Amino acid sequence: MNDDSAPAANPPQARMRGDLTEGPVMRTLLMFAVPTLASNILQSLNGTINSIWVGRLIGEQALAATANANIVMFLVASAAFGFGMAGTVLIGQRFGARDVDGARRAFGSAVGFAATLMIAIAALGFWLAPELLSLMATPGSAFDLALTYIRLMFVSMPFGMASVILAMGLRGTGDSRTPLIFMGMMVAIDVVLNPLLIAGYGPFPALGIAGSAISTIIASLASFFGTIAYVYAKDLPLRLRGPELAYLKPRRVELDFIVKKGLPMGAQMLVMSAAGIIAVGLVNREGLLMTAAYGAAMQLFTYLQMPAMAIGGAVSAMAAQYIGARRWDRIDEISRAGVIVNLAMTGLLTALLLLFDRPVLGLFLGPDSPAVPLARHIQFISVWSFMLFGVTMIYSATMRAGGAVMVPLLIVAVALYPVRLGFYYATYDWLGSDAIWWSFPVGSVAGVVLAYWFYHYSGWRTKAQAERPRMADEQVQADGMAAGRMTPEI
């Protein structure tokens, strides 16, 4: 039996803070995933509430302006998400191996690289903002508002992305509680400041749409610096002191992993986003009423995807630590636990949504809107597909933890394009608009079948087993450090 696949005994020392390789897998997964899920919900609620403030206090043109700007910002953020996720995997593997100094090197390289990249993108985006909005055919009545908003958001981007990398790094060391605390802080500040700076209540100036952007900037800065202060005050494992600050200059070994693994992860987000934009375009062809119905259904679908995203992140962090510790005997148990929790959480939300769909949809469309029956029909056909989507996310998360990033990208690309779009075009003459809604479960079935096959029958584990020794050898050559250095933090 290969040494890499044999279970490794834990070092005879006290458990490190954030060690996810000890204790019952199911309990550890739940304790780690629930704060991540809460963070995702808070972030989505923040966007929803801010949209309400903008729409109510400024008007529909401003709401359209923020929507156009946010599409651009989301696409740019996808790249940073990919690099952050790659950093999380590397941090988790090294932390699981109890190489805390190596985890800090990985964290420093991720932050330094992402910050440099985001500063360059922010400067370029600020300069090219008019061209970007023109390329998106932003309506003329909303163009100036969108330009003001997007430029301010580009200014805030380096700090915002650094916060994302920091949160992901903390999760790589088994800490999902700290990101939740400061996500709550950011949301509270943003929700309160938004109307004050938009409308100019009391001593606050009336800044209109700029006030909404500035509110988000202030909240992001407060959360970022608050997190940094907390990390040092609590002496959390990723804090960098003295000579360790040099880790912020990306090193070859860490940068090689972050870029090579991060690009496919970011590409996966872009592929999913592009598929969503294509779906909106197909729905738009069915008329305004159908677009309104789909828009309301999508508001609810966003929340249905959250358990899968949170559990997938938790599975990835746990699996990375187990792989770093050479505990291959528990990897399948982590995946099974993730699938079970996903099916339970997403299944419960799906059942509640179907039971109470009419009053919930009425919040968005109005109880007497003719779009409500259409939205209920959309949900009845497609809503259960998110349970399968979650299973695909779990298998993909485990494989990503081992550095297998091209497989999840391939699975998503095949399921969303040749399968989902192919089904739509093949059946539209027969099913009409229902071809769109049925394409969701068809694509999800394809995705889960592919994910199951690749997870169980491809060679991703062999490549993951070889990853850590190769990286250690390169680190010796690059930095003159002994491979396998252990600096445990209790």
N, C-alpha and C positions, 0 to 999 in steps of 0.2 A: 504494500500500500504506500502511496506517495506520502512523504512526511508532511507536505503542505496540506493534505486532506485529513490528516490525523488530528483528533482533538488535542488541543494543547492545554496543559494544566495552567491555572492562573499563578502568577508569581506569588510567593509567600509573603504578602504584604497587605496592608489594609486597603479596602476598596477606595479607588479614586472617586472624587466628585464627578458626577456625570458618566460614570461607568455603566454602560447599557448592557454589558455582557454578563451581569450577575442577576440572579433572581428569576422568577417565572416570566417567560417571554410575553404571555398575554397581558399580565399586569403591567410590566414595564412599557409595553407598546401603548396601552391605554393611557398611562400616566404621562407619557411623552407626547402622544398625539392630541390629547384633549386641549392643552394650551395652544398648540399649533392651530387647531381648528378654530379656537376662540379668536386667535390673532387674525385669521383669514376672514372671519365673520365681521370683526371690528373694522377691518380695512374696507370691506365691501359696503358696510353700513356708512362708513365715513364718506365714500364716494356718492352713495345715494343721497345722504343728507345734504352734502354740499351742492349736488345738482338741484335739489329742491330749493335751497337758498338762492342759487343763481337764477333759477327759473322764476321764482316768486318775486325776488327783489329787483331784478334787472329786466327779465323778459325772455321770450323764446329765442331771439337772435343771440343773446349771450349764451343760452343753453346750447344752441347749435354750435357756437364758437368753441365752447369747452369740449363738446363731443368731438369735433374735428381735431382739435389740438391733442386730446387724450389718445386718439388713435395713433398719432405720430409718436407720442411719448411711450405708449405701450410697446410699439414695435422696437423702439430703441432700447427700452428696458429689458426686452427679451434677451438681447446679447449679454447684458450684465447678469441676468438671471442664470444663463448657461455657465458663465465663468464662476459665479458664486456657488452654483451647485457642484461644479467640478472641485472647487476649493473645499466644500463641505465633505465630499467623498474622501479627499486626500487627508483632511484633518481627522475625519472619523477613523480611517484606517490606521493612521499613526497614533491616535489617541487610544484606539483599541489595543495596539501593540505596546501601550504605556510609554511611548516615545513622545513625551510632552514637548520637549524642545523641538522635535521634528514637526509636531502639530503647530507650534508657534511659527516656525519657518514657513509652513504652508499658508498659514493665516496671513502673515506679513506679506508674502508674495501676492496673495489674492487681493488684499486691500491695496497694495501699491500699484499693481497692474491695473485693477479696475478703476482706481482713482485717476491714474494717468490717462487711461482710455476715455473716461467720462469727461474729463476736463477738455480733451481734444474734441470730443463729440459735441459737448455743450457750446464751445466756441464756434464750431462749424455750423451747428444747428441754429444758433442765434443769428449768424450771418445769412444762412440760406432759408430762414423761416418763411419769407414771402414766397419763394419758389416752391417750397414744400406744400404750402397751403394752396397755391395755384394748381399744383399737380393733382391735388385731391379735389379740385373743383369746389373749393369752399365757397358758399354763396356770398355774393358781393356785399349784402347787407350785414353779414357776420364777419367779413374778412378782417377789418381793422380790430375788432374785439378779439378775434382769434389770434391775430398777430401779437397783440399786447400780452395775451395770456400765455402763448406758447414760448415767447421769448423769456418771460419771467420763469417759466418752468424749466427752461434750458439752463438758466442761471443756477437754479437750485439742484440740478441733476447730480453733480459730483457728490454733494452731501447725502442726497437721497439714496444713491446707489451704494455709497459707503455704508449707510445704515442697513441696507439689504444684505451686503456682504457680511457685516458684523453679526446680524441676526442669524444668517446661515452658518457662520463659523461657530457661534455659540451652540447651535443645534448639533453641529458635528461633534461637540464635546458633551453631548447629552443634556444640554440646558435649553429647554423650550419655555421655561418660566420667565426668564429675564426678557426675551423678546416680547412676550405677552404684556409684561408690565409697561414697557415703554411704547408699545403699540397703543395701549390704552391711554397713556399720557398724550401721545401725538393726536389721537382721535379727539380726546376731550378738548385740547387746545384749539384744534382746527375747527371743530363744530361751533365752539363759542366765538372764536374770532371772526369766522366767515361773515356772519350778518353784520357784526360791528364795523368791519372794515369795508364791506360792500356799501352799506347804507349810511355809515357815519353817525352812529349813536353816541351820545355823550361827548367825551373828549376825543373820540376817534374820528379821523377824516373820512369823508365819503370818497372811496377810491374806485367804486364800480367793480368791473371784472378784474382789474388789477388787485383790488382788495382780496378777492378770492384766492388769487395766486400767492399773494404775499402772506395770507393766513396760512396756507399750506407750507410755504417756505419757513415761516417762524416755527410752526409745529414740528417740521422735520428737523430743523436745527436743534430745537429743545430736546427732542427725542434722541438725536444722535449724541449730543454732548452729555445728556443725562445717562445714556447707556455707557459711554466711555468712563464717566465718573464712577458709575456703579461697578463696572468691571474692576477698576483699580481699588475701590473701597472694599470690595469683597474678595480681592485677590483671586479672581477667577483665572482658570488655567491659561486663557489666551492673552492675558495682559503682557505687554512688552515693556521691559525696563532696561535702562543702561545700554550695554552693547547689543541687546536684542532688538533695539529700534532699527538697527541696520537691516533687519529682516524685511523691513518695508521696501527695500530695494529688491525687486524680483530676482531670484536666482534661477539658474538654468534648469535644474532638475524640476523644481516646483512649477516654473513657468511653462516648461514643456508639457507637463501633465495638465495644467489648468487650461492651456490654449487648445491642445489636441482633444481633450475631453469636453471642454466647455463649448467649443464651436458646434458640435453635433447637438448638445443639449439646448443651446440657444436656437439652433435651427429647428428643433422639434417644436419649440414655442411658436416660431414664425410659421411653420407648416400648419399648426392648429389654428393660429390667428387668420391666416389666409383662407383656410377652409371655412371659417366663420363668416368672413367677408363675402366669399362666394355664395354661401347659403343665403345671406341677406339679399344679395343680388337676385337670386332665383325667386325668393319670396316676393321681392318688389314687383316682379313681373305679374304676380297674381292680383295686384291691386292694393289700394290704400287700406282697405278693411283687413285684408289678410296680413299686411305688414304690421298693422296695429296689434292684431291678435298674436302674431309671432313675437313682436317686441315684448308684450306682456308675459308670454310664456318663457321667453329667454331670461327675464328678470328672475323668475323662479328657478330656472335651470341653473343659473349661476350658483345659487345656494345648494342645489342638489350635487354639484360637482365638488363642493368644499370638503366633505368627508374623505373622498378619494384622494384629493390633493394633500390633505393633512396627514392621512394614514400613509400615503405613499412617501411623503417626506420623512415620517417617523421610521418606516421600514428601511428606507435608504440609509438613515443615520445609524440605526441599530445594526443593519447588515454590514455596513462599512467597518464598524468597531469589531464585530465578530470576525470579519475577514482579516482585519489587522491583527487580531489575537490568534489567528489560525484556528478558529472554532468552527470549522466547516460542518460539524455535526449538528449545529443548530440553525443553519441557514434556511432549510426547508421549513422548519418549525416557525421561523419568523414570517416567512411568506404565507404559510397557512393561517397564522394568526391574523395577518393583515387582511387576507381575503375574507375571513370570517367576520372581522370587525367591520370591514367595508360593507359587506352584504347586510349586516345587521343595521348599521347606521343609515346607509343609503336606502335600504328597504323600508325602514321606519319612516324616513322623510317622504319617500315615494307614496306610501300608503296614506300618510297625513295629507299630502298634496292632492291626491285623488279624492279623498273624502271631503276636503274643504276647498276644492278648486274654485267653485263659483264665487264665494265671498272674497277669496284672496285675489282672484283675477279682477273682481269688481273694484278693488282698491286702485288698480292701474287704469282700468278702462271705463269705470262707472258701472253700477249694477244693471243698468238697462241698455248697455251698449250692445249692438248686434255683433260686435267682435268677440264677446264673451263665449258664445257657443263654439265659434271657430277655435278660440284658444283652448277650450276644454277638449275639443276633438284632437288638436295637435298634441296635447299632453297625454291623452288616452293612448295614442299610438306610440309616442316616442319616449315617454318619461322613464319607462322601465329600463331603457337602454343604458342609463347612467350607472346602473348596478354592474353591468358588464364592463362599462368604461372603467369603473373602479378596479375591477379584477385585473384588467390590462395594466393599469397604473401600478398595482402592487408588484406584479411580475417584472415590469420595466424598472421599477425602483430598486429591486433587489439586484438585477443585472447591472444597473448603473453603479451600484455600490462597489461592484467588482471591476469597474472601469469599462464595462461593455456598453458603449454609448451609441454605436452605429445601429445595433439591433433595435432598440426602442424607436429610433428615428425611422428606420425602415418599416416597422410595424405601423406606426402612425401614418406615414406617407401612403402606404398601400391601402390601409383601411379607409382613409379619408378621400383619396383621389380615385384610383381605378375602381375600388369597390363601391364607395358611397356615391360618387358622381356617376360612375358607370351604371349603377342601378337606377339612378334618377333618369338618365337619358334613355335607358333601355325600356323603362316602364311608364314614362310620362304620358305617352299616347293612350295608355290603358288606364292608369290610375289618376291622371291629372295632378292636381296639387298634392294629393296624398303621396305621390312618389317622393316628395321632399321629406315628409314625416317618416315614411317607412325606411328611407335611406339611413336614418339614424340608427335604428336597431340592426339593420343589415350590416352597416359599417362596424358597429360594436361587436357583433358576433364574429366578424372576420378578425377584428383586432384581438379578441380574447383567444381565439383559436391559434393565431400566429404567436401570441405571447406565451401561451401554454407550451406550444411545440418548441419554441426557441429556449424557453426556460429549462425544460426537461431534457431536450435532446441535442442542443447545439453545444459547442465547445467553450462557452463563455467562462466556465469555472476553471478550466485549464489555464486560460490566458490570465485570469485574475490571480491564480496561485503564483504565476511567474512574475507578477507586477512588482511586489514588494522587494524581492531580492534584487531585481534589475535596478530599481530606483536606489537601493542602498549602495550598490556598486558605483552608480553614477555620482552619488553624493560624495563618496570617498574621493573620486577623481576631481570633482568640482570644488569641494570645500576642504579636502584634507581631513575630514572627520571620520571617526571610526563608525563603521556600519553597525546598526543595532544599538546605538547609544540610548540609554534609558535614564530619564530624569523625572521620576514620578512625583506627582503633587498629591498630597493626601488632603 
